[in-house]
Amino acid sequence: MKKIILTVAAVFAFGFANAQDKKESSEGFSKGDVFVTGAFSFNSTKDNNAPESKTNFFELAPQVNYFLTENISLGAKVGFSSDKAETANVDTKDMSTVTFGLQGRYYFTPASKFSLFTGLGFDYNSKTNNLSTPEVKTNGFDVTLDLGLNYFVAENWSIEANFAALNFASEKVDVSGAENETSFGLGANMRAISFGVNYKF
């Protein structure tokens, strides 16, 4: 009887510890979770054939996503990029872009370490181009349907890979009489997969 009691106690203790481990482990997403991602880059290039000439590129585009339900997240982002060309005795020329975007995603198995997802994103872009003379301003938007997968490598960190399955873009130069330029793309280009890192709060 003593052995039976000890065995039952051991099984109960193991089960309780296992349940605690599962409870404490929060890999995966659930309703109310928030995660941040985005882009940051800086690049400087100097022309050795023209020592007084160089270009600098800078981009910052943070994004915050919130899980409205167990499977659906809504994200918002704001971005800024600048591409400057500097030449001796010549005024600095640059091209800057401001972006505002919204994104909705559906995760098929959000509570798991690994989940497939599909998303629909809308971006509005305002571009000012001083690289040419006279200055050119362009406004436009693009809509993208993408597919991807998310994998948790730690409790708060995950990596994702996705590619655009469908894209529609429209752009118009801010000049009287100018017409919209549109483009449409359909298909899964496996050579154009993008990777990202997410941090979950």
C-alpha positions as CSV (number, residue, x, y, z in Angstrom):
1,M,0.0,0.0,0.0
2,K,2.9,2.3,0.9
3,K,4.5,1.7,-2.6
4,I,1.1,2.4,-4.3
5,I,0.7,5.7,-2.4
6,L,4.3,6.7,-3.3
7,T,3.7,5.8,-6.9
8,V,0.5,7.8,-7.1
9,A,2.2,10.8,-5.4
10,A,5.1,10.6,-7.8
11,V,2.7,10.5,-10.8
12,F,0.7,13.4,-9.4
13,A,3.9,15.4,-8.8
14,F,5.2,14.8,-12.3
15,G,1.9,15.7,-13.8
16,F,1.7,18.9,-11.8
17,A,5.2,19.9,-12.7
18,N,4.5,19.2,-16.4
19,A,1.4,21.3,-16.3
20,Q,3.3,24.1,-14.7
21,D,5.9,24.0,-17.4
22,K,3.2,24.2,-20.1
23,K,1.5,27.0,-18.3
24,E,4.8,29.0,-17.8
25,S,5.8,28.4,-21.4
26,S,4.1,31.1,-23.5
27,E,5.6,30.4,-26.9
28,G,3.0,31.2,-29.5
29,F,0.4,33.9,-29.8
30,S,-3.0,34.4,-28.1
31,K,-5.7,37.1,-27.9
32,G,-4.4,40.3,-26.5
33,D,-0.7,39.7,-27.4
34,V,1.3,42.5,-28.8
35,F,4.5,42.1,-30.9
36,V,6.8,44.6,-32.6
37,T,8.8,44.2,-35.8
38,G,10.0,46.5,-38.5
39,A,13.0,47.6,-40.5
40,F,16.1,49.6,-39.8
41,S,19.0,50.1,-42.2
42,F,21.9,52.4,-43.0
43,N,24.3,52.3,-45.8
44,S,27.0,54.6,-47.0
45,T,28.8,54.2,-50.4
46,K,31.8,56.1,-51.5
47,D,32.9,56.3,-55.2
48,N,36.7,55.6,-55.4
49,N,36.7,57.2,-58.8
50,A,35.3,60.4,-57.4
51,P,36.6,60.8,-53.8
52,E,34.3,63.8,-53.2
53,S,31.2,61.8,-54.1
54,K,29.2,59.5,-51.8
55,T,25.7,58.3,-51.1
56,N,24.0,57.6,-47.8
57,F,20.8,55.6,-47.3
58,F,18.8,55.5,-44.1
59,E,15.5,53.7,-43.3
60,L,13.4,53.3,-40.1
61,A,10.1,51.6,-40.2
62,P,8.7,50.2,-36.9
63,Q,5.5,48.2,-36.8
64,V,3.2,47.1,-33.9
65,N,0.8,44.2,-34.1
66,Y,-2.1,43.4,-31.7
67,F,-4.1,40.2,-31.6
68,L,-7.8,41.1,-31.7
69,T,-8.8,37.5,-31.5
70,E,-7.0,34.1,-31.1
71,N,-6.2,34.0,-34.8
72,I,-6.4,37.6,-36.1
73,S,-3.9,40.4,-35.6
74,L,-4.0,44.0,-36.7
75,G,-0.8,45.9,-37.3
76,A,0.1,49.6,-37.9
77,K,3.4,51.0,-39.1
78,V,5.1,54.3,-40.0
79,G,8.3,54.5,-42.0
80,F,10.8,57.0,-43.2
81,S,13.7,56.6,-45.6
82,S,16.2,58.9,-47.1
83,D,18.6,58.5,-50.0
84,K,21.2,61.3,-50.2
85,A,23.8,62.0,-52.9
86,E,26.7,64.3,-51.9
87,T,29.2,65.7,-54.3
88,A,31.9,68.4,-53.7
89,N,30.8,72.0,-54.6
90,V,27.3,70.7,-55.5
91,D,24.2,71.0,-53.3
92,T,23.2,67.8,-51.6
93,K,20.5,65.9,-53.4
94,D,18.2,63.5,-51.7
95,M,15.1,61.4,-52.1
96,S,12.9,60.9,-49.0
97,T,9.8,58.7,-48.5
98,V,7.2,58.7,-45.7
99,T,5.1,55.6,-45.4
100,F,1.9,54.8,-43.3
101,G,0.5,51.3,-43.4
102,L,-2.1,48.9,-41.9
103,Q,-1.9,45.1,-42.0
104,G,-4.3,42.4,-41.0
105,R,-3.2,38.7,-40.6
106,Y,-4.9,35.4,-40.0
107,Y,-2.7,32.8,-38.2
108,F,-3.9,29.2,-38.6
109,T,-2.2,27.8,-35.4
110,P,-1.2,30.9,-33.4
111,A,-0.7,29.1,-30.1
112,S,1.9,26.8,-31.5
113,K,5.6,27.3,-32.0
114,F,5.1,27.0,-35.7
115,S,2.2,28.7,-37.6
116,L,1.2,29.5,-41.1
117,F,-0.4,32.8,-41.8
118,T,-1.9,34.9,-44.6
119,G,-2.1,38.7,-44.5
120,L,-3.5,41.7,-46.3
121,G,-1.6,45.0,-46.1
122,F,-2.2,48.5,-47.3
123,D,0.6,51.2,-47.5
124,Y,0.4,54.9,-48.4
125,N,3.6,56.4,-49.7
126,S,4.6,60.0,-50.1
127,K,7.9,60.6,-51.9
128,T,9.9,63.7,-52.5
129,N,12.7,63.4,-55.1
130,N,15.4,66.1,-55.1
131,L,17.8,63.9,-57.1
132,S,16.4,65.4,-60.2
133,T,15.7,69.0,-61.2
134,P,13.1,70.3,-60.7
135,E,11.9,68.6,-57.5
136,V,9.4,65.8,-58.1
137,K,6.8,64.7,-55.5
138,T,4.9,61.4,-55.8
139,N,2.0,60.0,-53.9
140,G,0.8,56.4,-54.1
141,F,-0.4,53.3,-52.4
142,D,0.0,49.5,-52.7
143,V,-2.1,46.6,-51.5
144,T,-0.4,43.2,-50.9
145,L,-1.7,39.8,-50.1
146,D,1.1,37.6,-48.7
147,L,1.6,34.2,-47.3
148,G,4.2,33.1,-44.7
149,L,5.1,31.2,-41.6
150,N,6.1,32.1,-38.1
151,Y,8.4,30.1,-35.8
152,F,9.2,30.8,-32.1
153,V,12.8,30.3,-31.2
154,A,12.3,31.5,-27.6
155,E,9.5,32.6,-25.4
156,N,9.3,36.2,-26.7
157,W,11.2,35.9,-30.0
158,S,10.1,34.5,-33.3
159,I,11.3,34.6,-36.9
160,E,9.1,34.7,-39.9
161,A,9.4,34.2,-43.6
162,N,6.9,35.5,-46.2
163,F,6.4,36.4,-49.8
164,A,3.9,38.4,-51.7
165,A,1.4,36.3,-53.6
166,L,-0.6,39.3,-55.0
167,N,0.3,42.9,-55.3
168,F,-1.4,46.0,-56.7
169,A,0.3,49.4,-56.7
170,S,-0.7,52.9,-57.9
171,E,1.5,56.0,-58.1
172,K,0.9,59.5,-59.3
173,V,3.4,62.4,-59.8
174,D,2.2,65.6,-58.1
175,V,2.1,67.5,-61.4
176,S,-1.0,69.0,-63.1
177,G,-2.3,66.7,-65.8
178,A,-0.3,63.6,-64.6
179,E,-2.0,60.3,-64.6
180,N,-1.8,57.4,-62.2
181,E,0.7,54.6,-63.0
182,T,-0.5,51.2,-61.8
183,S,1.0,47.8,-61.6
184,F,-0.4,44.4,-60.7
185,G,1.5,41.2,-59.9
186,L,0.3,37.7,-59.2
187,G,2.3,34.6,-58.3
188,A,4.6,33.2,-55.7
189,N,8.2,34.1,-56.4
190,M,10.2,31.8,-54.1
191,R,13.3,33.9,-54.9
192,A,11.8,36.9,-53.3
193,I,11.2,35.6,-49.8
194,S,11.7,38.1,-47.0
195,F,12.7,37.3,-43.4
196,G,11.9,39.1,-40.2
197,V,12.2,39.0,-36.4
198,N,9.4,39.6,-34.0
199,Y,9.4,40.5,-30.3
200,K,6.3,39.6,-28.3
201,F,5.5,41.5,-25.1
